[in-house]
Amino acid sequence: MKIYTKTGDSGQTALIGGRRVSKADLRIDTYGTVDELNSWIGLVRDQSVNAGRRELLKEIQDRLFTVGAELATDPEKAPKRAMPAVVPDDVTLLEQAMDEMDAALPELRAFVLPGGHEAVSFCHLARTVCRRAERLVIALNDESPVDALVLQYLNRLSDYLFVLSRKMTQELKAEEVAWQPRV
């Protein structure tokens, strides 16, 4: 099987269910951003500081493929076969991981400037792409209903990535720079 089909050469792509839409369609932009997020999570997973979290980060990547599949499905022509879905336990897993990391972190008293170490910066980039994906899912939901768990999962994932960035900063003994607003 060849990777190229030439069916997208005119700027159209197919949703799961068969309907063809513009590659500039909000639904395509939304699941494309989730795909971008998945790539950033892969980069975060590859950082040596995350050796003990690799399995969780792979699980997150798997869930993002699930989210992408849901977003790529034509809501008017859902396939008859079973599709993967985000479940409440996926959200709980992120919350438990955050609680565990947060227990070992100093209290947050100010906004934190992204950076301090290259690995931490990758995590902040993943967090901001996650927030963009969340905004796009909200916009898509205004046009066509999206499973509420998808939105909840992305919201919790961006929180997880923030806490992870702080934990990585601590483990790497990097500087966590508090934002000091100039007034």
N, CA and C atoms as an extended XYZ file, in Angstrom:
549
Properties=species:S:1:pos:R:3:atomname:S:1:resname:S:1:resid:I:1 pbc="F F F"
N         0.840       -1.182        0.000 N   MET     1
C         0.000        0.000        0.000 CA  MET     1
C         0.882        1.241        0.000 C   MET     1
N         0.635        2.143       -0.904 N   LYS     2
C         1.385        3.390       -0.968 CA  LYS     2
C         0.819        4.375        0.045 C   LYS     2
N         1.696        5.225        0.574 N   ILE     3
C         1.265        6.216        1.551 CA  ILE     3
C         0.512        7.365        0.865 C   ILE     3
N         0.799        7.595       -0.381 N   TYR     4
C         0.104        8.678       -1.080 CA  TYR     4
C        -1.039        8.113       -1.913 C   TYR     4
N        -2.143        8.860       -1.900 N   THR     5
C        -3.327        8.417       -2.646 CA  THR     5
C        -3.693        9.390       -3.762 C   THR     5
N        -3.179       10.595       -3.691 N   LYS     6
C        -3.453       11.685       -4.642 CA  LYS     6
C        -4.875       12.219       -4.503 C   LYS     6
N        -5.671       11.674       -3.578 N   THR     7
C        -7.060       12.128       -3.428 CA  THR     7
C        -7.144       13.480       -2.721 C   THR     7
N        -6.068       13.911       -2.086 N   GLY     8
C        -6.079       15.200       -1.397 CA  GLY     8
C        -5.433       16.311       -2.187 C   GLY     8
N        -5.046       16.025       -3.417 N   ASP     9
C        -4.325       17.021       -4.219 CA  ASP     9
C        -5.149       18.270       -4.520 C   ASP     9
N        -6.456       18.175       -4.455 N   SER    10
C        -7.308       19.337       -4.736 CA  SER    10
C        -7.693       20.094       -3.471 C   SER    10
N        -7.091       19.719       -2.319 N   GLY    11
C        -7.380       20.437       -1.070 CA  GLY    11
C        -8.538       19.861       -0.286 C   GLY    11
N        -8.960       18.659       -0.622 N   GLN    12
C       -10.051       17.993        0.091 CA  GLN    12
C        -9.495       16.756        0.795 C   GLN    12
N       -10.155       16.346        1.863 N   THR    13
C        -9.809       15.115        2.562 CA  THR    13
C       -11.104       14.444        3.013 C   THR    13
N       -11.006       13.180        3.358 N   ALA    14
C       -12.197       12.429        3.769 CA  ALA    14
C       -12.244       12.291        5.280 C   ALA    14
N       -13.420       12.473        5.830 N   LEU    15
C       -13.667       12.175        7.234 CA  LEU    15
C       -13.942       10.682        7.368 C   LEU    15
N       -13.830       10.164        8.588 N   ILE    16
C       -14.261        8.792        8.835 CA  ILE    16
C       -15.773        8.784        8.622 C   ILE    16
N       -16.229        7.988        7.697 N   GLY    17
C       -17.622        7.993        7.277 CA  GLY    17
C       -17.734        8.316        5.802 C   GLY    17
N       -16.624        8.874        5.227 N   GLY    18
C       -16.555        9.050        3.792 CA  GLY    18
C       -16.756       10.450        3.244 C   GLY    18
N       -17.423       11.324        3.968 N   ARG    19
C       -17.690       12.667        3.429 CA  ARG    19
C       -16.377       13.417        3.228 C   ARG    19
N       -16.252       14.093        2.091 N   ARG    20
C       -15.060       14.877        1.775 CA  ARG    20
C       -15.297       16.328        2.184 C   ARG    20
N       -14.275       16.912        2.790 N   VAL    21
C       -14.334       18.304        3.248 CA  VAL    21
C       -13.017       18.985        2.900 C   VAL    21
N       -13.027       20.299        2.956 N   SER    22
C       -11.820       21.079        2.716 CA  SER    22
C       -10.787       20.792        3.810 C   SER    22
N        -9.528       20.769        3.426 N   LYS    23
C        -8.468       20.585        4.414 CA  LYS    23
C        -8.367       21.796        5.345 C   LYS    23
N        -9.061       22.887        4.992 N   ALA    24
C        -9.102       24.075        5.845 CA  ALA    24
C       -10.321       24.075        6.774 C   ALA    24
N       -11.119       23.023        6.729 N   ASP    25
C       -12.303       22.898        7.580 CA  ASP    25
C       -11.902       22.932        9.055 C   ASP    25
N       -12.732       23.527        9.893 N   LEU    26
C       -12.442       23.611       11.323 CA  LEU    26
C       -12.205       22.224       11.924 C   LEU    26
N       -12.947       21.235       11.510 N   ARG    27
C       -12.771       19.873       12.044 CA  ARG    27
C       -11.367       19.351       11.723 C   ARG    27
N       -10.880       19.629       10.519 N   ILE    28
C        -9.550       19.171       10.120 CA  ILE    28
C        -8.477       19.933       10.915 C   ILE    28
N        -8.659       21.234       11.057 N   ASP    29
C        -7.725       22.036       11.847 CA  ASP    29
C        -7.677       21.535       13.288 C   ASP    29
N        -8.830       21.155       13.815 N   THR    30
C        -8.908       20.701       15.195 CA  THR    30
C        -8.158       19.390       15.391 C   THR    30
N        -8.452       18.390       14.566 N   TYR    31
C        -7.736       17.124       14.790 CA  TYR    31
C        -6.290       17.210       14.328 C   TYR    31
N        -5.978       18.129       13.420 N   GLY    32
C        -4.582       18.365       13.061 CA  GLY    32
C        -3.793       18.952       14.220 C   GLY    32
N        -4.431       19.813       14.989 N   THR    33
C        -3.778       20.388       16.168 CA  THR    33
C        -3.586       19.338       17.251 C   THR    33
N        -4.536       18.428       17.384 N   VAL    34
C        -4.373       17.313       18.321 CA  VAL    34
C        -3.201       16.436       17.880 C   VAL    34
N        -3.049       16.240       16.586 N   ASP    35
C        -1.914       15.481       16.060 CA  ASP    35
C        -0.596       16.200       16.368 C   ASP    35
N        -0.585       17.517       16.192 N   GLU    36
C         0.600       18.311       16.540 CA  GLU    36
C         0.927       18.149       18.024 C   GLU    36
N        -0.088       18.222       18.862 N   LEU    37
C         0.097       18.025       20.298 CA  LEU    37
C         0.708       16.662       20.578 C   LEU    37
N         0.226       15.638       19.897 N   ASN    38
C         0.732       14.285       20.087 CA  ASN    38
C         2.228       14.231       19.778 C   ASN    38
N         2.654       14.936       18.747 N   SER    39
C         4.080       14.977       18.412 CA  SER    39
C         4.889       15.671       19.505 C   SER    39
N         4.356       16.758       20.043 N   TRP    40
C         5.048       17.435       21.149 CA  TRP    40
C         5.136       16.535       22.383 C   TRP    40
N         4.057       15.795       22.661 N   ILE    41
C         4.089       14.864       23.797 CA  ILE    41
C         5.174       13.812       23.560 C   ILE    41
N         5.322       13.360       22.325 N   GLY    42
C         6.389       12.410       22.003 CA  GLY    42
C         7.757       12.989       22.309 C   GLY    42
N         7.967       14.260       22.009 N   LEU    43
C         9.240       14.915       22.312 CA  LEU    43
C         9.438       15.026       23.821 C   LEU    43
N         8.387       15.364       24.541 N   VAL    44
C         8.467       15.425       26.011 CA  VAL    44
C         8.786       14.032       26.561 C   VAL    44
N         8.148       13.006       26.025 N   ARG    45
C         8.379       11.621       26.464 CA  ARG    45
C         9.830       11.213       26.248 C   ARG    45
N        10.438       11.708       25.175 N   ASP    46
C        11.806       11.326       24.834 CA  ASP    46
C        12.867       11.990       25.717 C   ASP    46
N        12.487       12.916       26.559 N   GLN    47
C        13.457       13.580       27.429 CA  GLN    47
C        13.857       12.629       28.560 C   GLN    47
N        15.150       12.545       28.825 N   SER    48
C        15.645       11.585       29.819 CA  SER    48
C        15.027       11.813       31.198 C   SER    48
N        14.698       13.049       31.523 N   VAL    49
C        14.097       13.340       32.823 CA  VAL    49
C        12.755       12.620       32.988 C   VAL    49
N        12.132       12.230       31.870 N   ASN    50
C        10.820       11.585       31.926 CA  ASN    50
C        10.877       10.067       31.793 C   ASN    50
N        12.042        9.484       32.035 N   ALA    51
C        12.189        8.032       31.912 CA  ALA    51
C        11.139        7.289       32.741 C   ALA    51
N        10.871        7.752       33.944 N   GLY    52
C         9.890        7.096       34.812 CA  GLY    52
C         8.449        7.391       34.439 C   GLY    52
N         8.238        8.300       33.522 N   ARG    53
C         6.879        8.677       33.100 CA  ARG    53
C         6.582        8.264       31.664 C   ARG    53
N         7.487        7.529       31.050 N   ARG    54
C         7.314        7.193       29.627 CA  ARG    54
C         6.018        6.434       29.357 C   ARG    54
N         5.672        5.505       30.228 N   GLU    55
C         4.451        4.724       29.991 CA  GLU    55
C         3.207        5.610       30.068 C   GLU    55
N         3.163        6.502       31.039 N   LEU    56
C         2.025        7.417       31.143 CA  LEU    56
C         1.970        8.330       29.924 C   LEU    56
N         3.111        8.829       29.496 N   LEU    57
C         3.127        9.706       28.331 CA  LEU    57
C         2.719        8.949       27.067 C   LEU    57
N         3.075        7.681       26.948 N   LYS    58
C         2.601        6.864       25.818 CA  LYS    58
C         1.085        6.673       25.910 C   LYS    58
N         0.583        6.480       27.113 N   GLU    59
C        -0.865        6.350       27.312 CA  GLU    59
C        -1.573        7.634       26.871 C   GLU    59
N        -0.996        8.775       27.215 N   ILE    60
C        -1.559       10.060       26.796 CA  ILE    60
C        -1.564       10.148       25.272 C   ILE    60
N        -0.465        9.729       24.638 N   GLN    61
C        -0.417        9.750       23.180 CA  GLN    61
C        -1.491        8.849       22.574 C   GLN    61
N        -1.714        7.714       23.181 N   ASP    62
C        -2.761        6.809       22.710 CA  ASP    62
C        -4.128        7.487       22.825 C   ASP    62
N        -4.379        8.154       23.952 N   ARG    63
C        -5.654        8.851       24.117 CA  ARG    63
C        -5.805        9.957       23.086 C   ARG    63
N        -4.695       10.623       22.733 N   LEU    64
C        -4.785       11.681       21.730 CA  LEU    64
C        -5.125       11.114       20.353 C   LEU    64
N        -4.666        9.894       20.051 N   PHE    65
C        -5.100        9.245       18.819 CA  PHE    65
C        -6.601        8.975       18.886 C   PHE    65
N        -7.088        8.583       20.039 N   THR    66
C        -8.523        8.359       20.235 CA  THR    66
C        -9.297        9.651       20.006 C   THR    66
N        -8.803       10.745       20.599 N   VAL    67
C        -9.442       12.052       20.415 CA  VAL    67
C        -9.439       12.411       18.931 C   VAL    67
N        -8.305       12.225       18.277 N   GLY    68
C        -8.217       12.535       16.855 CA  GLY    68
C        -9.205       11.731       16.030 C   GLY    68
N        -9.348       10.448       16.348 N   ALA    69
C       -10.300        9.598       15.617 CA  ALA    69
C       -11.722       10.100       15.809 C   ALA    69
N       -12.047       10.486       17.022 N   GLU    70
C       -13.397       11.006       17.261 CA  GLU    70
C       -13.637       12.289       16.480 C   GLU    70
N       -12.645       13.181       16.497 N   LEU    71
C       -12.797       14.451       15.796 CA  LEU    71
C       -12.811       14.265       14.281 C   LEU    71
N       -12.169       13.220       13.778 N   ALA    72
C       -12.112       12.953       12.333 CA  ALA    72
C       -13.343       12.220       11.820 C   ALA    72
N       -14.255       11.876       12.711 N   THR    73
C       -15.455       11.133       12.323 CA  THR    73
C       -16.576       12.088       11.939 C   THR    73
N       -17.169       11.841       10.799 N   ASP    74
C       -18.312       12.623       10.338 CA  ASP    74
C       -19.474       12.371       11.299 C   ASP    74
N       -19.933       13.395       12.024 N   PRO    75
C       -21.008       13.169       12.995 CA  PRO    75
C       -22.311       12.708       12.359 C   PRO    75
N       -22.468       12.944       11.059 N   GLU    76
C       -23.692       12.529       10.360 CA  GLU    76
C       -23.596       11.125        9.798 C   GLU    76
N       -22.382       10.552        9.736 N   LYS    77
C       -22.197        9.228        9.160 CA  LYS    77
C       -21.218        8.419        9.999 C   LYS    77
N       -21.497        8.323       11.271 N   ALA    78
C       -20.610        7.556       12.148 CA  ALA    78
C       -20.564        6.106       11.686 C   ALA    78
N       -19.380        5.512       11.720 N   PRO    79
C       -19.265        4.115       11.278 CA  PRO    79
C       -20.045        3.162       12.181 C   PRO    79
N       -20.422        2.034       11.607 N   LYS    80
C       -21.181        1.041       12.367 CA  LYS    80
C       -20.286        0.255       13.320 C   LYS    80
N       -18.996        0.225       13.041 N   ARG    81
C       -18.067       -0.513       13.910 CA  ARG    81
C       -17.762        0.311       15.166 C   ARG    81
N       -17.340       -0.371       16.179 N   ALA    82
C       -17.004        0.300       17.440 CA  ALA    82
C       -15.784        1.192       17.243 C   ALA    82
N       -15.823        2.360       17.852 N   MET    83
C       -14.713        3.312       17.791 CA  MET    83
C       -14.157        3.480       19.207 C   MET    83
N       -12.859        3.745       19.317 N   PRO    84
C       -12.302        4.005       20.644 CA  PRO    84
C       -12.904        5.294       21.203 C   PRO    84
N       -12.908        5.406       22.506 N   ALA    85
C       -13.488        6.591       23.141 CA  ALA    85
C       -12.693        6.963       24.388 C   ALA    85
N       -12.703        8.241       24.698 N   VAL    86
C       -12.149        8.713       25.963 CA  VAL    86
C       -13.169        8.360       27.037 C   VAL    86
N       -12.679        7.862       28.186 N   VAL    87
C       -13.560        7.468       29.292 CA  VAL    87
C       -13.171        8.256       30.542 C   VAL    87
N       -14.057        8.344       31.516 N   PRO    88
C       -13.751        9.109       32.730 CA  PRO    88
C       -12.445        8.694       33.406 C   PRO    88
N       -12.095        7.413       33.360 N   ASP    89
C       -10.846        6.962       33.981 CA  ASP    89
C        -9.619        7.616       33.349 C   ASP    89
N        -9.713        8.020       32.086 N   ASP    90
C        -8.596        8.701       31.432 CA  ASP    90
C        -8.335       10.053       32.096 C   ASP    90
N        -9.396       10.748       32.445 N   VAL    91
C        -9.287       12.034       33.139 CA  VAL    91
C        -8.748       11.809       34.551 C   VAL    91
N        -9.264       10.793       35.220 N   THR    92
C        -8.824       10.467       36.583 CA  THR    92
C        -7.335       10.143       36.616 C   THR    92
N        -6.844        9.421       35.623 N   LEU    93
C        -5.424        9.085       35.552 CA  LEU    93
C        -4.564       10.351       35.544 C   LEU    93
N        -4.966       11.347       34.773 N   LEU    94
C        -4.222       12.615       34.741 CA  LEU    94
C        -4.293       13.316       36.090 C   LEU    94
N        -5.466       13.318       36.702 N   GLU    95
C        -5.625       13.978       37.995 CA  GLU    95
C        -4.750       13.317       39.060 C   GLU    95
N        -4.710       11.995       39.070 N   GLN    96
C        -3.883       11.279       40.047 CA  GLN    96
C        -2.400       11.569       39.832 C   GLN    96
N        -1.978       11.604       38.581 N   ALA    97
C        -0.576       11.912       38.281 CA  ALA    97
C        -0.237       13.331       38.723 C   ALA    97
N        -1.146       14.268       38.508 N   MET    98
C        -0.919       15.651       38.951 CA  MET    98
C        -0.830       15.729       40.463 C   MET    98
N        -1.746       15.076       41.146 N   ASP    99
C        -1.749       15.102       42.610 CA  ASP    99
C        -0.442       14.558       43.170 C   ASP    99
N         0.052       13.481       42.573 N   GLU   100
C         1.302       12.883       43.023 CA  GLU   100
C         2.486       13.836       42.818 C   GLU   100
N         2.563       14.444       41.653 N   MET   101
C         3.659       15.387       41.389 CA  MET   101
C         3.531       16.630       42.254 C   MET   101
N         2.318       17.144       42.366 N   ASP   102
C         2.077       18.385       43.094 CA  ASP   102
C         2.442       18.264       44.567 C   ASP   102
N         2.278       17.077       45.126 N   ALA   103
C         2.596       16.864       46.542 CA  ALA   103
C         4.081       17.107       46.830 C   ALA   103
N         4.924       16.960       45.827 N   ALA   104
C         6.373       17.119       46.013 CA  ALA   104
C         6.879       18.481       45.527 C   ALA   104
N         5.979       19.347       45.091 N   LEU   105
C         6.378       20.652       44.557 CA  LEU   105
C         6.126       21.761       45.562 C   LEU   105
N         6.938       22.823       45.510 N   PRO   106
C         6.644       23.976       46.365 CA  PRO   106
C         5.340       24.632       45.923 C   PRO   106
N         4.681       25.280       46.872 N   GLU   107
C         3.426       25.953       46.570 CA  GLU   107
C         3.648       26.995       45.477 C   GLU   107
N         2.710       27.067       44.563 N   LEU   108
C         2.785       28.036       43.478 CA  LEU   108
C         2.219       29.361       43.975 C   LEU   108
N         3.037       30.406       43.927 N   ARG   109
C         2.614       31.708       44.437 CA  ARG   109
C         2.571       32.781       43.358 C   ARG   109
N         2.966       32.429       42.143 N   ALA   110
C         2.986       33.396       41.048 CA  ALA   110
C         2.931       32.643       39.721 C   ALA   110
N         2.659       33.376       38.656 N   PHE   111
C         2.768       32.784       37.326 CA  PHE   111
C         4.232       32.443       37.087 C   PHE   111
N         4.461       31.418       36.283 N   VAL   112
C         5.816       30.947       36.003 CA  VAL   112
C         6.137       31.231       34.542 C   VAL   112
N         7.307       31.805       34.308 N   LEU   113
C         7.744       32.012       32.930 CA  LEU   113
C         8.185       30.676       32.340 C   LEU   113
N         7.723       30.343       31.148 N   PRO   114
C         8.171       29.099       30.517 CA  PRO   114
C         9.684       29.122       30.299 C   PRO   114
N        10.313       27.981       30.486 N   GLY   115
C        11.750       27.878       30.238 CA  GLY   115
C        12.487       27.348       31.441 C   GLY   115
N        13.793       27.564       31.443 N   GLY   116
C        14.646       27.102       32.531 CA  GLY   116
C        15.518       25.930       32.114 C   GLY   116
N        15.028       25.150       31.165 N   HIS   117
C        15.760       24.001       30.638 CA  HIS   117
C        15.063       23.617       29.333 C   HIS   117
N        15.823       23.133       28.362 N   GLU   118
C        15.241       22.774       27.071 CA  GLU   118
C        14.087       21.778       27.219 C   GLU   118
N        14.252       20.777       28.061 N   ALA   119
C        13.204       19.762       28.250 CA  ALA   119
C        11.935       20.397       28.824 C   ALA   119
N        12.100       21.328       29.741 N   VAL   120
C        10.949       22.023       30.337 CA  VAL   120
C        10.256       22.876       29.276 C   VAL   120
N        11.043       23.518       28.426 N   SER   121
C        10.468       24.336       27.359 CA  SER   121
C         9.632       23.487       26.404 C   SER   121
N        10.092       22.270       26.095 N   PHE   122
C         9.304       21.364       25.248 CA  PHE   122
C         7.948       21.085       25.901 C   PHE   122
N         7.958       20.914       27.199 N   CYS   123
C         6.716       20.630       27.926 CA  CYS   123
C         5.766       21.838       27.866 C   CYS   123
N         6.321       23.034       28.015 N   HIS   124
C         5.481       24.237       27.910 CA  HIS   124
C         4.924       24.400       26.498 C   HIS   124
N         5.709       24.066       25.480 N   LEU   125
C         5.182       24.116       24.115 CA  LEU   125
C         4.026       23.134       23.949 C   LEU   125
N         4.175       21.942       24.493 N   ALA   126
C         3.082       20.958       24.436 CA  ALA   126
C         1.845       21.510       25.147 C   ALA   126
N         2.051       22.157       26.284 N   ARG   127
C         0.926       22.727       27.047 CA  ARG   127
C         0.186       23.782       26.230 C   ARG   127
N         0.927       24.653       25.551 N   THR   128
C         0.259       25.717       24.798 CA  THR   128
C        -0.453       25.167       23.562 C   THR   128
N         0.109       24.141       22.937 N   VAL   129
C        -0.583       23.501       21.806 CA  VAL   129
C        -1.842       22.809       22.314 C   VAL   129
N        -1.771       22.235       23.506 N   CYS   130
C        -2.947       21.598       24.104 CA  CYS   130
C        -4.050       22.630       24.331 C   CYS   130
N        -3.675       23.801       24.819 N   ARG   131
C        -4.675       24.864       25.023 CA  ARG   131
C        -5.300       25.289       23.695 C   ARG   131
N        -4.481       25.356       22.640 N   ARG   132
C        -5.016       25.703       21.316 CA  ARG   132
C        -5.986       24.625       20.846 C   ARG   132
N        -5.611       23.359       21.032 N   ALA   133
C        -6.504       22.264       20.657 CA  ALA   133
C        -7.822       22.371       21.419 C   ALA   133
N        -7.737       22.705       22.682 N   GLU   134
C        -8.941       22.855       23.503 CA  GLU   134
C        -9.836       23.968       22.945 C   GLU   134
N        -9.240       25.094       22.584 N   ARG   135
C       -10.032       26.197       22.025 CA  ARG   135
C       -10.699       25.784       20.713 C   ARG   135
N        -9.963       25.039       19.888 N   LEU   136
C       -10.533       24.591       18.615 CA  LEU   136
C       -11.678       23.595       18.838 C   LEU   136
N       -11.539       22.718       19.831 N   VAL   137
C       -12.627       21.775       20.141 CA  VAL   137
C       -13.860       22.548       20.594 C   VAL   137
N       -13.669       23.603       21.369 N   ILE   138
C       -14.802       24.426       21.812 CA  ILE   138
C       -15.487       25.058       20.605 C   ILE   138
N       -14.693       25.594       19.683 N   ALA   139
C       -15.267       26.203       18.473 CA  ALA   139
C       -15.990       25.147       17.639 C   ALA   139
N       -15.396       23.980       17.492 N   LEU   140
C       -16.038       22.902       16.737 CA  LEU   140
C       -17.340       22.481       17.409 C   LEU   140
N       -17.328       22.402       18.729 N   ASN   141
C       -18.524       22.023       19.477 CA  ASN   141
C       -19.662       23.020       19.244 C   ASN   141
N       -19.324       24.288       18.988 N   ASP   142
C       -20.354       25.285       18.681 CA  ASP   142
C       -21.038       24.979       17.348 C   ASP   142
N       -20.310       24.307       16.441 N   GLU   143
C       -20.863       23.941       15.127 CA  GLU   143
C       -21.511       22.564       15.132 C   GLU   143
N       -20.879       21.634       15.835 N   SER   144
C       -21.292       20.232       15.792 CA  SER   144
C       -20.881       19.592       17.112 C   SER   144
N       -21.798       18.947       17.835 N   PRO   145
C       -21.475       18.435       19.172 CA  PRO   145
C       -20.251       17.521       19.202 C   PRO   145
N       -19.415       17.763       20.200 N   VAL   146
C       -18.231       16.942       20.477 CA  VAL   146
C       -18.429       16.344       21.867 C   VAL   146
N       -18.031       15.108       22.044 N   ASP   147
C       -18.138       14.440       23.341 CA  ASP   147
C       -17.522       15.322       24.429 C   ASP   147
N       -18.267       15.606       25.474 N   ALA   148
C       -17.805       16.468       26.565 CA  ALA   148
C       -16.534       15.928       27.214 C   ALA   148
N       -16.334       14.619       27.192 N   LEU   149
C       -15.121       14.047       27.782 CA  LEU   149
C       -13.864       14.430       26.995 C   LEU   149
N       -14.002       14.661       25.707 N   VAL   150
C       -12.860       15.110       24.904 CA  VAL   150
C       -12.397       16.472       25.409 C   VAL   150
N       -13.328       17.375       25.586 N   LEU   151
C       -12.992       18.707       26.091 CA  LEU   151
C       -12.414       18.626       27.504 C   LEU   151
N       -13.035       17.827       28.357 N   GLN   152
C       -12.545       17.674       29.727 CA  GLN   152
C       -11.135       17.092       29.727 C   GLN   152
N       -10.894       16.102       28.879 N   TYR   153
C        -9.577       15.463       28.813 CA  TYR   153
C        -8.510       16.480       28.386 C   TYR   153
N        -8.785       17.261       27.357 N   LEU   154
C        -7.806       18.247       26.902 CA  LEU   154
C        -7.566       19.320       27.960 C   LEU   154
N        -8.607       19.725       28.644 N   ASN   155
C        -8.457       20.708       29.719 CA  ASN   155
C        -7.561       20.157       30.823 C   ASN   155
N        -7.820       18.929       31.214 N   ARG   156
C        -7.016       18.311       32.271 CA  ARG   156
C        -5.589       18.047       31.803 C   ARG   156
N        -5.437       17.683       30.525 N   LEU   157
C        -4.106       17.428       29.992 CA  LEU   157
C        -3.247       18.690       30.014 C   LEU   157
N        -3.827       19.830       29.703 N   SER   158
C        -3.024       21.061       29.754 CA  SER   158
C        -2.602       21.358       31.192 C   SER   158
N        -3.481       21.080       32.147 N   ASP   159
C        -3.105       21.227       33.556 CA  ASP   159
C        -1.977       20.260       33.917 C   ASP   159
N        -2.115       19.010       33.457 N   TYR   160
C        -1.083       18.002       33.712 CA  TYR   160
C         0.266       18.463       33.155 C   TYR   160
N         0.256       18.998       31.945 N   LEU   161
C         1.510       19.428       31.330 CA  LEU   161
C         2.141       20.588       32.096 C   LEU   161
N         1.326       21.452       32.674 N   PHE   162
C         1.881       22.532       33.493 CA  PHE   162
C         2.546       21.962       34.750 C   PHE   162
N         1.840       21.074       35.431 N   VAL   163
C         2.412       20.467       36.641 CA  VAL   163
C         3.659       19.659       36.277 C   VAL   163
N         3.607       18.940       35.159 N   LEU   164
C         4.776       18.186       34.714 CA  LEU   164
C         5.956       19.118       34.454 C   LEU   164
N         5.703       20.265       33.854 N   SER   165
C         6.804       21.203       33.595 CA  SER   165
C         7.449       21.649       34.908 C   SER   165
N         6.644       21.863       35.919 N   ARG   166
C         7.184       22.251       37.229 CA  ARG   166
C         7.979       21.108       37.859 C   ARG   166
N         7.458       19.884       37.727 N   LYS   167
C         8.148       18.716       38.283 CA  LYS   167
C         9.466       18.478       37.552 C   LYS   167
N         9.455       18.621       36.237 N   MET   168
C        10.683       18.479       35.469 CA  MET   168
C        11.703       19.539       35.885 C   MET   168
N        11.238       20.769       36.093 N   THR   169
C        12.125       21.853       36.550 CA  THR   169
C        12.792       21.456       37.857 C   THR   169
N        12.001       20.922       38.778 N   GLN   170
C        12.531       20.498       40.075 CA  GLN   170
C        13.557       19.375       39.899 C   GLN   170
N        13.207       18.366       39.141 N   GLU   171
C        14.099       17.214       38.975 CA  GLU   171
C        15.385       17.564       38.232 C   GLU   171
N        15.298       18.533       37.326 N   LEU   172
C        16.484       18.955       36.573 CA  LEU   172
C        17.293       20.015       37.323 C   LEU   172
N        16.776       20.405       38.492 N   LYS   173
C        17.412       21.462       39.290 CA  LYS   173
C        17.584       22.741       38.463 C   LYS   173
N        16.578       23.009       37.654 N   ALA   174
C        16.552       24.214       36.832 CA  ALA   174
C        15.859       25.329       37.626 C   ALA   174
N        16.039       26.533       37.151 N   GLU   175
C        15.424       27.671       37.824 CA  GLU   175
C        13.974       27.823       37.370 C   GLU   175
N        13.077       27.935       38.350 N   GLU   176
C        11.680       28.250       38.058 CA  GLU   176
C        11.540       29.756       38.274 C   GLU   176
N        11.302       30.469       37.187 N   VAL   177
C        11.274       31.927       37.248 CA  VAL   177
C         9.837       32.404       37.401 C   VAL   177
N         9.574       33.049       38.520 N   ALA   178
C         8.247       33.629       38.756 CA  ALA   178
C         8.123       34.926       37.965 C   ALA   178
N         6.952       35.120       37.383 N   TRP   179
C         6.706       36.358       36.663 CA  TRP   179
C         6.552       37.495       37.666 C   TRP   179
N         7.329       38.540       37.462 N   GLN   180
C         7.258       39.737       38.297 CA  GLN   180
C         6.736       40.870       37.402 C   GLN   180
N         5.436       41.136       37.448 N   PRO   181
C         4.886       42.150       36.542 CA  PRO   181
C         5.461       43.536       36.833 C   PRO   181
N         5.784       44.240       35.763 N   ARG   182
C         6.288       45.605       35.902 CA  ARG   182
C         5.088       46.522       35.936 C   ARG   182
N         4.978       47.278       36.998 N   VAL   183
C         3.840       48.209       37.134 CA  VAL   183
C         4.319       49.626       37.252 C   VAL   183
